Amino acid sequence: MDLVPALEEPLKQPLKSVLGPATAKVMAEHLGLRTVGDLLHHYPRRYEERGQLTHLADLPMDEHVTVVAQVADARLHTFASAKAPRGKGQRLEVTITDGSGRLQLVFFGNGVHKPHKELLPGTRAMFAGKVSVFNRRLQLAHPAYELLRGDSEEAVETWAGALIPIYPATAKLESWKIGKAVQTVLPSAQEALDPLPPALREGRGLLPLPEALLKIHRPHTKADIADARARLKWDEAFVLQVALARRRHADTLLPAVPRVPGPDGILAAFDDRLPFTLTEGQQKVSREIFADLATAHPMHRLLQGEVGSGKTMVALRAMLAVVDAGGQAAMLAPTEVLAQQHHRSVTEMMGELASWGLWREAPPQKGGGGRREGGMLGGPEHATKVVLLTGSMGMAARRQALLDLATGEAGIVIGTHALIEDKVQFHDLGLVVVDEQHRFGVEQRDALRGKGKQPPHLLVMTATPIPRTVAMTVFGDLETSVLDQLPAGRSPIASHVVPAADKPHFLARAWERVREEVAAGHQAYVVCPRIGDEEDDPKKAGKKKDPEGEADKRPPLAVLEVADQLSRGPLQGLKVEVLHGRMHPDDKDAVMRRFAAGETDVLVATTVIEVGVNVPNATAMVIMDADRFGVSQLHQLRGRVGRGSAPGLCLLVTEMPEASPARQRLAAVASTLDGFELSRIDLEQRREGDVLGQAQSGARSSLRVLAVIEDEEVIAEARQEAAAVVAADPELERLPGLRTALDALLDEEREQYLEKG
């Protein structure tokens, strides 16, 4: 093990000591590459065969492109201009061809001298620049270029058959400059420590790592590329799965208090009062959770389910089981609106089992977190206090809630990040339920879990369906339960795209439909991308781009403006209210209560209503500027309607043109209610790096060649292999190369994510 740092040295060497400070600075600033190892793992995006490059006739407009072609013609023009009134201005026009099309290059002023000498007819070169149009012809203005020389017949033949690596590049750092830098450091690849155990590598016929790095950067054949990518995919999948397997292994060594509900406790009383039967899916997932809770090691389970599949019911039964067993349960919600909604729905579901009155004079049971035999005066035999804790609560209510938690008087607490503060002490925290976990940082989740006498059990919930491979990759340290069955009584939701720009009468019809729903005794939501009081801040109200990068010069539609226009226009006479995140919590709660009670006809809101809000009488939703939302978010929002017996309607309003990717995305959402299918579409439309990006894991992505949708088999096999390796050697003492790769993967932030889960 002492020799490992010395072996690592060539790859850990800073680029500035190899390439010089100027090049190293550009690589660090624009590509995040700082060491020789970083550069060796900056793989080509694709490969071009000389003469068969990007078709010049099909070049994309306004994009930075790299092409290889031959100079067909070069002409120098002299002209008069404001800067050169005597006719001494110069413009060099070079026409290049790749056999499929022609492209004009243009150089002006002092920039013509070098290309005039070098870009002679017959010269082959690589060119990079931004595609534009001048006089109805495609052109590259002042492109960077690199001559491709071949002196002998043999050299020309070799040149013609070679594969040119095209690297992910920027306008400041062309692909061939990266390629040159790679060639400089490529000999260091021989020193790369191989993270794969020899038996695994040989058993699967994978290349050694040094050979894979050589072939990915300098392939002779397409087979070289395929072999190298197959090997490097395994590296990424396996090292990540080892990190997750070690996390799971560490969890099995932690102690936890088993929480087994009694046969006649509050859980049984709750089940007896249920006016409906749990779905088969809810029963199955509950059995999985109860089995975990009964063990002496902390549960780490991910509960994912379709919108409206009954996750809250499953979570509540788990919390009641812990209360039955003498512990307390905490549910962490990302927003006050959602915390208040959860508190309302939990107390409504529990009915008289959620006690609010005075306790009998008998003192709390020793060690009892929340279960109270005898209940409250005039109440049922089994009851527990359910408290709400948010940052905006008044001092008196907050003090009482904190006291109830510390004494064990409260068995269930539902709250926001306010639960995490140092002042919050639990009598015996047994279960933490985290709702919509991707909205919480690692430190927040860890701080709450640290409040138990022993590590509490953890249940993570998400209503965003996750493809199996993403679950194995992003949430690989959690066991997964899936609810994909909707409870009886849930109605279908019809979804339609409303092209406001193409067909304005469609939008008028949308407001008519809202009035029809209200006339039938129902209610509606209107969702907007922003609040509307940011106009004094041009940075907030200014130009924005949609997820595909399509510039949209209109500012996003805003809640306050839309609510005002609707009240004075198409929805005049209806009771319209607004809801957004900047309102005072008491006002937000009052608005939601009025809407839930049916006193409000139309609620104009931001995405604050995205999760958890449950108003069965709301049957219609109009999402304005729907193209500004992601697929999963649209699916979440849509899930707020159709929650009762009446069918739901969701109208996706957009001004994007029909052929745009944004419209295609909306059409996909409108075409299916299957969240898992939509999650695949969402993933396929995003960059692969987003999968393990900051929003989900708290660290930058490590995926370069592994595709979580396409490489499902590799990920599944890597997970099995990783589990076997970690079971045999948890500290990886016999695999120094793997340990080194793991250290490289787990930068400080990611280490925290995996350690704290």
C-alpha positions in Angstrom: 0.0 0.0 0.0 2.9 2.4 0.7 3.9 2.2 -3.0 0.4 3.3 -4.2 1.1 7.1 -4.1 4.3 6.7 -6.1 2.4 4.7 -8.7 -0.3 7.3 -8.8 2.2 10.2 -9.3 2.2 10.4 -13.1 -1.6 10.6 -13.3 -1.8 13.1 -10.4 0.7 15.4 -12.0 -0.8 18.9 -12.6 -1.3 19.7 -16.2 0.6 23.0 -15.9 3.8 21.1 -15.3 3.3 19.1 -18.5 1.4 21.5 -20.9 2.5 24.8 -19.5 0.5 27.3 -17.3 -1.4 29.0 -20.2 -2.9 25.8 -21.7 -3.5 24.3 -18.2 -5.4 27.4 -17.1 -7.7 27.3 -20.1 -8.3 23.5 -19.6 -9.1 24.1 -15.9 -11.4 27.0 -16.5 -13.3 25.7 -19.5 -13.3 21.9 -19.0 -12.5 21.4 -15.3 -9.4 19.4 -16.2 -6.5 19.9 -13.8 -4.3 16.7 -13.7 -2.9 14.3 -16.2 -5.5 11.7 -15.1 -8.3 14.2 -15.7 -7.2 14.7 -19.3 -6.7 11.0 -19.9 -10.3 10.5 -18.8 -11.6 13.3 -21.1 -12.7 10.9 -23.8 -13.5 11.8 -27.4 -17.2 12.5 -28.0 -17.1 10.9 -31.4 -14.7 9.9 -34.2 -14.5 11.1 -37.8 -13.1 9.3 -40.8 -11.3 11.6 -43.1 -13.4 12.4 -46.1 -16.5 11.1 -44.3 -16.9 13.9 -41.8 -19.9 15.9 -40.8 -21.7 16.5 -44.1 -21.0 20.1 -45.1 -24.4 20.4 -46.7 -26.1 19.5 -43.4 -24.1 21.7 -41.0 -26.2 23.1 -38.1 -26.7 26.8 -38.0 -25.2 28.9 -35.1 -23.3 25.9 -33.7 -19.6 25.5 -33.2 -18.5 22.7 -35.5 -15.3 20.8 -36.4 -14.9 19.5 -40.0 -12.1 17.9 -42.0 -12.1 18.8 -45.6 -9.9 19.7 -48.6 -9.3 23.2 -50.0 -10.9 23.5 -53.4 -10.3 27.1 -54.1 -8.7 30.2 -52.4 -9.1 33.8 -53.5 -7.8 37.0 -52.0 -9.9 40.1 -52.6 -8.9 43.7 -52.1 -11.5 46.3 -51.4 -12.1 49.8 -50.0 -13.6 50.3 -46.6 -13.9 52.9 -43.8 -10.7 51.5 -42.3 -9.0 51.1 -45.7 -10.3 53.9 -47.9 -7.6 53.5 -50.5 -8.7 50.0 -51.4 -6.2 48.1 -49.3 -8.7 46.1 -47.3 -8.2 42.4 -47.8 -10.6 39.4 -47.6 -9.6 35.8 -48.2 -12.3 33.5 -49.3 -11.5 29.8 -49.2 -13.9 27.1 -50.5 -13.5 23.6 -48.9 -15.2 20.4 -49.8 -15.5 16.9 -48.2 -17.2 15.3 -51.2 -20.7 15.8 -49.8 -20.9 19.6 -49.9 -19.0 22.8 -50.1 -18.4 25.5 -47.4 -16.9 28.9 -47.6 -14.3 30.2 -45.1 -13.7 33.9 -44.9 -10.7 35.7 -43.3 -10.4 39.5 -43.0 -7.7 42.2 -42.4 -4.5 41.1 -40.7 -5.9 37.6 -40.3 -5.5 36.7 -44.0 -1.7 36.4 -44.2 -1.2 33.1 -42.6 -4.1 31.2 -44.2 -3.3 32.8 -47.6 0.1 31.0 -47.5 -1.1 27.8 -46.0 -4.6 27.1 -47.3 -3.7 26.3 -50.9 -5.9 24.2 -53.2 -5.5 20.5 -52.5 -4.5 21.1 -48.8 -6.3 19.0 -46.3 -7.0 20.5 -42.8 -9.3 20.4 -39.8 -11.4 23.5 -39.4 -13.5 24.7 -36.4 -15.8 27.7 -36.1 -19.4 28.8 -35.8 -21.7 28.2 -38.8 -23.4 31.3 -40.2 -25.0 32.4 -43.5 -23.8 35.2 -45.8 -25.4 35.9 -49.2 -27.4 32.7 -48.7 -24.3 30.6 -48.4 -23.0 28.7 -45.4 -19.7 30.0 -44.1 -17.2 29.9 -41.2 -15.8 33.4 -40.4 -12.2 33.3 -39.2 -12.2 29.6 -38.3 -9.4 28.0 -36.4 -7.7 25.4 -38.5 -5.0 22.7 -38.3 -3.2 21.4 -41.4 -3.1 17.6 -41.9 0.1 16.8 -43.6 1.0 13.5 -45.4 4.2 13.5 -47.4 4.5 10.0 -48.8 1.9 7.8 -50.5 1.9 5.5 -47.4 1.4 8.5 -45.1 -1.5 9.7 -47.3 -3.1 6.3 -47.2 -2.6 6.1 -43.4 -4.0 9.6 -43.1 -7.1 8.7 -45.2 -7.9 5.7 -43.1 -7.3 7.2 -39.7 -10.0 7.9 -37.1 -9.9 11.4 -35.9 -11.0 11.8 -32.2 -13.4 14.8 -31.8 -13.3 15.9 -28.2 -15.9 17.8 -26.2 -14.6 21.3 -26.8 -15.3 25.0 -26.4 -14.8 28.0 -28.6 -11.7 28.8 -26.6 -10.3 25.3 -26.8 -10.7 23.4 -30.1 -10.9 19.7 -30.4 -7.5 19.3 -32.0 -5.8 21.4 -29.3 -7.2 19.0 -26.7 -6.1 16.1 -28.9 -2.5 17.4 -29.0 -2.5 17.8 -25.2 -3.8 14.2 -24.9 -1.0 13.0 -27.1 1.5 14.7 -24.8 0.2 12.9 -21.7 -0.7 9.6 -23.3 2.5 7.8 -22.4 1.4 8.3 -18.7 -1.5 6.0 -19.4 0.9 3.0 -19.0 1.1 4.0 -15.3 -2.7 3.9 -14.7 -3.6 1.7 -11.8 -6.3 -0.8 -12.9 -9.4 -0.6 -10.6 -10.9 -3.9 -11.8 -9.9 -7.1 -10.0 -7.9 -9.3 -12.4 -10.4 -12.2 -12.2 -13.3 -9.9 -13.1 -11.4 -8.3 -16.0 -10.2 -11.6 -17.4 -13.5 -13.4 -16.9 -15.3 -10.8 -18.9 -12.6 -10.4 -21.6 -12.0 -6.7 -20.8 -8.9 -4.8 -21.8 -6.4 -3.7 -19.2 -6.9 0.0 -18.3 -3.7 1.3 -19.9 -4.6 -0.4 -23.2 -8.2 0.9 -23.0 -6.9 4.5 -22.5 -4.6 4.2 -25.5 -7.3 2.8 -27.7 -10.0 5.4 -26.8 -7.6 8.2 -27.6 -5.7 6.7 -30.5 -7.8 4.0 -32.2 -6.7 2.3 -35.3 -10.0 0.6 -36.0 -13.6 1.0 -34.9 -13.2 -2.3 -33.0 -10.5 -0.5 -30.9 -13.1 2.1 -29.9 -15.7 -0.5 -29.1 -13.3 -2.5 -26.9 -12.1 0.6 -25.1 -15.6 1.9 -24.4 -16.7 -1.5 -23.2 -13.9 -1.5 -20.7 -14.3 2.1 -19.5 -18.1 1.6 -19.1 -17.3 -1.2 -16.7 -14.9 1.1 -14.8 -17.5 3.7 -14.2 -20.3 1.3 -13.3 -18.1 -0.9 -11.1 -16.3 1.8 -9.1 -19.6 3.6 -8.4 -21.4 0.4 -7.4 -18.5 -0.5 -5.1 -18.9 2.9 -3.4 -22.6 2.2 -2.9 -22.0 -1.5 -1.8 -19.6 -0.2 0.8 -22.2 2.2 2.0 -24.8 -0.7 2.3 -22.2 -2.8 4.0 -21.5 -0.1 6.6 -25.2 0.3 7.3 -25.4 -3.4 8.2 -22.9 -2.8 10.9 -24.8 0.0 12.5 -27.1 -0.7 15.5 -30.8 0.3 15.5 -33.7 -0.3 17.8 -36.1 -2.9 16.2 -39.6 -1.4 16.0 -42.3 -4.1 16.0 -45.9 -2.9 16.4 -48.2 -4.6 18.8 -51.2 -6.6 17.7 -53.7 -4.2 19.3 -52.0 -0.9 19.2 -52.6 2.4 17.3 -51.7 0.8 13.9 -54.4 -1.8 14.3 -56.8 0.8 15.5 -56.0 2.9 12.5 -56.4 0.0 10.1 -59.8 -0.8 11.6 -61.0 2.7 10.9 -59.9 2.8 7.3 -63.0 3.3 5.0 -61.3 1.5 2.1 -59.0 -1.5 1.4 -55.3 -0.9 0.8 -54.2 -1.8 -2.7 -52.1 -4.9 -3.2 -49.1 -2.7 -3.9 -49.6 -0.7 -0.6 -49.9 -4.0 1.4 -46.7 -5.5 -0.3 -44.6 -2.3 0.3 -45.9 -2.1 3.9 -44.7 -5.7 4.5 -41.3 -4.8 3.1 -41.1 -1.8 5.4 -42.3 -3.6 8.5 -39.7 -6.3 7.9 -37.0 -3.7 7.8 -38.3 -1.9 10.9 -38.2 -5.2 12.8 -34.4 -5.6 12.3 -31.6 -4.4 14.6 -30.0 -2.4 11.7 -31.3 0.9 10.3 -33.7 0.6 7.4 -32.6 2.5 4.3 -35.5 2.3 1.8 -36.5 4.3 -1.2 -40.3 4.4 -1.7 -41.1 5.6 -5.2 -44.5 5.7 -6.6 -46.8 7.3 -9.2 -48.5 10.5 -8.4 -51.5 9.6 -6.2 -50.4 6.0 -5.6 -50.8 6.3 -1.8 -47.3 6.8 -0.6 -48.4 9.0 2.3 -50.7 6.2 3.5 -47.8 3.7 3.5 -45.5 6.2 5.2 -48.2 7.0 7.9 -48.7 3.3 8.7 -44.9 2.9 9.1 -44.9 5.9 11.4 -47.7 4.4 13.5 -45.9 1.1 13.7 -42.9 2.9 15.2 -45.1 4.8 17.6 -46.7 1.5 18.6 -43.2 0.2 19.4 -42.5 3.1 21.7 -40.7 5.4 19.4 -41.3 8.7 17.5 -41.4 9.4 13.8 -40.5 12.5 11.9 -41.5 13.5 8.4 -39.3 16.0 6.7 -41.0 18.0 3.9 -39.3 20.5 1.5 -41.8 23.4 1.8 -44.1 24.8 4.5 -47.1 24.4 2.2 -46.3 20.7 1.8 -45.6 20.3 5.5 -48.9 21.9 6.4 -50.6 19.7 3.7 -49.1 16.5 5.1 -50.1 17.6 8.6 -53.6 18.2 7.5 -53.9 14.9 5.6 -52.3 12.8 8.3 -54.6 14.2 11.1 -57.6 13.8 8.8 -56.6 10.1 8.0 -56.0 9.4 11.7 -59.2 11.2 12.9 -59.6 10.8 16.7 -56.3 8.8 16.9 -54.5 12.1 16.3 -55.0 13.6 19.8 -55.1 17.3 20.4 -56.8 17.5 23.8 -55.5 17.1 27.4 -53.9 13.8 28.4 -55.2 12.0 31.4 -53.2 12.6 34.5 -51.3 9.3 34.2 -47.7 10.0 33.3 -46.2 8.9 30.0 -45.0 5.3 29.8 -41.4 4.8 30.4 -39.6 4.8 27.1 -42.8 5.5 25.3 -42.2 7.8 22.4 -45.7 8.5 21.4 -48.1 5.7 22.2 -50.5 6.5 25.0 -52.6 3.8 26.6 -55.8 5.4 27.8 -55.7 8.2 25.2 -57.1 11.6 25.9 -60.2 12.6 27.9 -63.1 11.4 25.9 -60.9 10.0 23.2 -60.0 6.6 21.9 -57.9 4.1 23.9 -54.9 4.5 21.5 -53.9 8.0 20.3 -50.8 10.0 19.8 -50.1 13.7 19.4 -49.3 14.8 15.8 -47.4 18.1 15.8 -46.4 20.5 13.1 -43.0 22.3 13.3 -42.1 25.0 10.7 -39.8 28.0 10.8 -42.7 30.6 10.7 -44.7 29.2 13.7 -45.4 31.6 16.6 -43.2 31.3 19.7 -45.9 29.8 21.9 -46.9 27.1 19.4 -43.2 26.4 18.7 -42.3 26.1 22.3 -45.2 23.7 22.9 -44.2 21.5 19.9 -40.6 21.4 21.1 -41.7 20.4 24.5 -44.0 17.6 23.1 -41.1 16.2 21.1 -38.6 16.3 24.0 -40.9 14.6 26.5 -42.2 12.1 24.0 -45.7 13.5 24.3 -45.8 13.8 20.5 -45.4 10.5 18.6 -45.4 12.1 15.1 -43.9 15.4 14.0 -44.2 16.8 10.5 -42.1 19.7 9.5 -39.6 21.5 7.3 -35.9 22.1 7.8 -36.9 23.7 11.1 -36.8 20.1 12.4 -33.1 20.0 11.9 -32.2 22.9 14.2 -30.1 22.2 17.3 -33.0 23.2 19.7 -35.1 20.3 18.4 -34.7 17.3 20.7 -36.5 14.0 20.5 -37.4 11.6 23.3 -36.7 8.6 21.1 -36.6 9.1 17.4 -37.2 5.8 15.6 -38.1 6.7 12.0 -37.3 9.5 9.6 -39.5 9.9 6.5 -38.0 12.2 3.9 -40.5 13.4 1.3 -39.2 14.4 -2.1 -35.6 13.7 -1.0 -33.9 15.4 -4.0 -34.8 18.7 -2.5 -32.7 18.2 0.6 -29.0 18.5 1.0 -27.0 15.7 2.5 -26.2 17.7 5.7 -29.9 18.4 6.3 -30.9 14.7 6.1 -27.9 13.7 8.3 -28.6 16.3 10.9 -32.2 14.9 11.4 -31.0 11.3 11.5 -28.4 12.3 14.1 -31.1 13.2 16.6 -31.8 9.6 17.4 -30.3 7.8 20.4 -29.3 5.2 17.9 -29.4 5.6 14.1 -33.2 5.8 13.3 -34.7 3.9 10.4 -34.9 5.9 7.1 -37.7 6.0 4.5 -37.1 8.2 1.5 -40.1 9.0 -0.7 -40.3 10.4 -4.2 -43.2 10.8 -6.5 -40.8 11.2 -9.5 -40.6 7.8 -11.1 -37.1 6.6 -11.6 -35.9 4.1 -14.2 -34.5 0.9 -12.6 -30.9 1.7 -13.7 -31.1 5.2 -12.3 -32.4 3.8 -9.0 -29.4 1.4 -9.0 -27.0 4.3 -9.7 -28.3 7.4 -7.9 -30.0 5.6 -5.0 -27.8 2.5 -5.0 -27.4 2.6 -1.3 -31.1 2.2 -0.7 -33.4 -0.8 -1.1 -36.2 0.2 -3.4 -40.0 -0.3 -3.1 -42.3 0.7 -6.0 -45.9 1.7 -5.9 -47.2 1.6 -9.4 -50.9 0.8 -8.7 -53.4 3.7 -8.2 -56.0 3.3 -5.4 -59.6 2.6 -6.4 -61.6 5.7 -7.0 -58.8 7.6 -8.7 -60.0 9.0 -12.0 -58.1 9.2 -15.4 -56.6 12.5 -16.4 -57.0 13.7 -20.0 -54.0 15.9 -21.1 -53.9 18.1 -24.2 -51.3 20.6 -25.6 -52.8 24.1 -26.2 -50.7 25.8 -28.9 -51.5 29.4 -28.0 -49.3 31.0 -30.7 -50.6 28.8 -33.6 -54.2 28.6 -32.5 -55.2 31.4 -30.1 -58.8 30.2 -30.1 -57.6 27.0 -28.4 -56.6 29.1 -25.4 -60.0 30.8 -25.3 -61.6 27.3 -25.3 -59.3 26.3 -22.4 -60.8 29.1 -20.2 -64.3 28.0 -21.3 -63.4 24.5 -20.1 -62.3 25.9 -16.7 -65.7 27.8 -16.4 -67.5 24.5 -17.3 -65.7 22.6 -14.6 -66.5 25.3 -12.0 -70.2 25.4 -13.2 -70.3 21.6 -12.5 -69.2 22.3 -8.9 -65.5 21.6 -9.3 -62.4 23.7 -9.0 -59.3 24.4 -11.1 -55.6 25.3 -10.8 -53.7 27.6 -13.1 -49.9 27.2 -12.9 -47.3 29.8 -13.9 -43.5 29.7 -14.0 -42.9 32.8 -11.8 -44.6 35.0 -9.2 -44.6 38.4 -10.9 -43.2 40.9 -8.5 -39.6 40.6 -9.9 -40.1 43.3 -12.5 -37.9 45.7 -10.6 -35.1 43.2 -10.8 -34.2 42.9 -14.5 -32.0 39.9 -13.9 -35.0 37.9 -12.6 -37.5 39.1 -15.1 -35.3 39.1 -18.1 -34.7 36.7 -21.0 -34.7 33.0 -20.2 -34.0 29.9 -22.2 -36.1 26.8 -22.2 -34.5 23.4 -21.3 -33.4 22.8 -24.9 -31.6 26.1 -25.0 -34.2 27.7 -27.4 -34.1 31.4 -26.8 -37.4 32.8 -25.8 -37.4 36.6 -25.5 -40.7 36.7 -23.6 -40.4 36.9 -19.9 -42.1 33.9 -18.2 -45.8 34.3 -17.5 -46.4 35.3 -13.8 -49.0 34.4 -11.2 -49.9 37.9 -10.2 -50.3 39.2 -13.8 -52.2 36.1 -15.0 -54.5 36.1 -11.9 -55.4 39.8 -12.6 -56.0 39.2 -16.3 -58.2 36.2 -15.7 -60.2 37.9 -13.0 -60.9 40.9 -15.3 -61.2 38.7 -18.5 -62.1 35.1 -19.3 -62.8 34.0 -15.6 -64.6 37.2 -14.5 -67.1 36.5 -11.8 -65.3 33.4 -10.5 -63.5 33.4 -7.1 -59.8 33.5 -8.1 -57.0 33.4 -5.5 -53.2 33.3 -5.8 -50.6 31.1 -4.0 -46.8 31.4 -4.2 -43.7 30.8 -2.1 -43.2 34.4 -1.1 -46.5 34.8 0.8 -46.5 34.7 4.5 -47.0 31.1 5.7 -50.2 32.0 7.5 -51.6 33.5 4.3 -50.5 30.5 2.3 -52.2 28.1 4.7 -55.4 30.2 4.7 -55.5 30.2 0.9 -55.0 26.4 0.8 -57.7 25.9 3.5 -60.2 28.0 1.5 -59.4 26.1 -1.7 -59.6 22.7 0.1 -63.0 23.8 1.5 -64.3 24.7 -1.9 -64.6 28.4 -1.2 -62.2 29.3 -4.1 -63.0 28.4 -7.7 -59.6 28.9 -9.3 -56.2 28.8 -7.7 -53.4 30.6 -9.7 -50.1 29.3 -8.3 -46.5 28.6 -8.9 -45.1 25.1 -8.6 -45.6 25.4 -4.8 -48.6 23.0 -5.4 -46.4 20.5 -7.3 -46.3 17.8 -4.6 -48.5 16.7 -1.7 -51.5 19.1 -2.3 -54.6 17.0 -2.2 -58.0 18.6 -3.1 -60.2 15.8 -4.6 -62.7 18.4 -5.9 -60.1 20.1 -8.2 -60.6 18.6 -11.6 -58.9 21.0 -14.1 -55.4 22.4 -14.4 -54.0 24.9 -17.0 -50.2 25.1 -17.0 -49.1 28.3 -18.7 -45.7 28.3 -20.5 -45.7 24.6 -20.0 -42.5 24.3 -22.1 -40.6 25.9 -19.3 -41.1 22.9 -17.1 -39.4 19.5 -17.2 -41.2 16.3 -18.0 -41.2 15.0 -14.4 -42.4 18.3 -13.1 -45.3 18.4 -15.5 -46.3 14.9 -14.5 -46.1 16.0 -10.8 -48.3 19.0 -11.4 -50.8 17.0 -13.4 -51.2 14.7 -10.5 -52.9 17.4 -8.5 -56.2 16.8 -10.5 -58.3 13.7 -10.9 -57.8 12.9 -7.2 -61.5 12.3 -6.7 -64.3 10.5 -8.5 -64.6 13.0 -11.3 -62.2 12.8 -14.3 -59.3 15.2 -14.5 -58.2 17.6 -17.2 -54.7 19.0 -17.8 -54.1 21.6 -20.5 -50.5 22.4 -21.4 -50.3 25.9 -22.9 -47.3 26.8 -25.0 -46.2 29.3 -27.6 -43.4 27.1 -28.9 -43.5 26.1 -32.6 -44.8 22.7 -33.5 -41.5 21.3 -34.7 -39.5 22.4 -31.6 -38.1 19.8 -29.0 -40.2 21.6 -26.4 -43.4 20.8 -28.2 -42.4 17.2 -28.7 -41.7 16.9 -25.0 -45.2 18.3 -24.2 -46.7 15.9 -26.7 -45.0 13.0 -24.9 -46.4 14.1 -21.5 -49.9 14.5 -23.0 -49.7 11.0 -24.6 -49.2 8.9 -21.5 -49.9 8.8 -17.7 -47.2 6.3 -17.1 -44.6 8.2 -15.0 -42.0 5.5 -15.5 -42.3 5.8 -19.3 -42.0 9.6 -19.0 -39.0 9.3 -16.8 -37.2 7.4 -19.5 -38.2 10.1 -22.1 -37.0 12.7 -19.6 -33.7 11.0 -19.2 -33.1 10.4 -22.9 -33.6 14.1 -23.6 -31.2 15.2 -20.9 -27.4 15.1 -20.8 -26.2 11.9 -19.2 -24.3 13.9 -16.6 -27.5 15.3 -15.2 -28.4 11.9 -13.8 -25.7 12.0 -11.1 -25.6 15.7 -11.2 -25.7 18.1 -8.3 -29.4 18.2 -8.0 -29.6 14.5 -7.2 -26.4 13.5 -5.4 -24.7 16.6 -4.2 -21.7 16.2 -6.5 -20.7 16.4 -10.1 -21.3 13.5 -12.4 -18.7 10.8 -12.8 -20.4 9.3 -15.9 -18.5 9.8 -19.2 -19.2 6.7 -21.3 -21.8 4.9 -19.2 -25.4 5.5 -20.3 -27.8 4.6 -17.6 -30.6 3.7 -20.0 -28.7 1.8 -22.6 -26.2 0.1 -20.3 -28.8 -1.4 -17.9 -27.1 -4.9 -18.2 -23.6 -3.5 -17.3 -24.9 -1.6 -14.3 -26.9 -4.7 -13.0 -23.9 -7.0 -13.4 -21.5 -4.4 -11.9 -23.8 -4.2 -8.9 -23.6 -7.9 -8.3 -19.8 -8.0 -8.8 -19.4 -5.0 -6.5 -21.5 -6.7 -3.7 -19.3 -9.8 -3.9 -16.0 -7.8 -3.8 -17.1 -5.7 -0.8 -18.4 -8.8 1.1 -15.0 -10.5 0.7 -12.9 -7.4 1.3 -14.8 -4.4 2.7 -11.7 -2.2 3.0 -10.4 -3.2 -0.4 -7.0 -3.9 1.1 -6.2 -6.5 -1.6 -7.2 -4.1 -4.4 -5.1 -0.9 -4.2 -6.1 0.1 -7.8 -9.8 0.0 -6.9 -9.2 1.9 -3.7 -7.4 4.6 -5.7 -10.2 4.8 -8.2 -12.7 5.1 -5.4 -10.8 7.9 -3.8 -10.8 9.7 -7.2 -14.5 9.2 -7.5 -15.4 10.3 -4.0 -14.3 13.9 -3.8 -15.2 15.4 -0.5 -18.7 16.4 -1.3 -19.6 13.0 -2.8 -18.0 11.2 0.1 -20.5 13.0 2.4 -23.4 12.0 0.1 -22.5 8.4 0.3 -21.6 8.3 3.9 -24.6 10.2 5.1 -27.1 9.0 2.6 
